[in-house]
């Protein structure tokens, strides 16, 4: 028998970003240091560089439109390399 309680998320709701690495890109209303403080307050890690370890990118709409294809290529290349070397 499966109980509904078994499907509740297993995380601390006061730290919803725990385990996530975030970065920011583009022109945003808040500074990078302000975003970093908020990310860390919510349990996440802020990275000043965008690399394959970054799981969430906070960006402006304009930045997303201009660079979406580039990020897609980087992510696909990273996934392919991970699959290629996994044995």
MOSULJO-V597671 format. One record per residue. N is the residue number from 0. SS is DSSP state (H for helix, E for strand, L for the rest). Layout:
n:ss
N:SS
N:SS
This chain:
n:ss
0:L
1:L
2:L
3:H
4:H
5:H
6:H
7:L
8:L
9:L
10:L
11:L
12:L
13:L
14:L
15:L
16:L
17:L
18:L
19:L
20:E
21:E
22:E
23:E
24:E
25:L
26:L
27:L
28:L
29:L
30:L
31:H
32:H
33:H
34:H
35:H
36:H
37:H
38:H
39:H
40:H
41:L
42:L
43:L
44:E
45:E
46:L
47:L
48:L
49:L
50:L
51:L
52:L
53:L
54:L
55:E
56:E
57:E
58:E
59:L
60:H
61:H
62:H
63:H
64:H
65:H
66:H
67:H
68:H
69:H
70:H
71:H
72:H
73:H
74:H
75:H
76:H
77:H
78:H
79:H
80:H
81:H
82:H
83:H
84:H
85:L
86:L
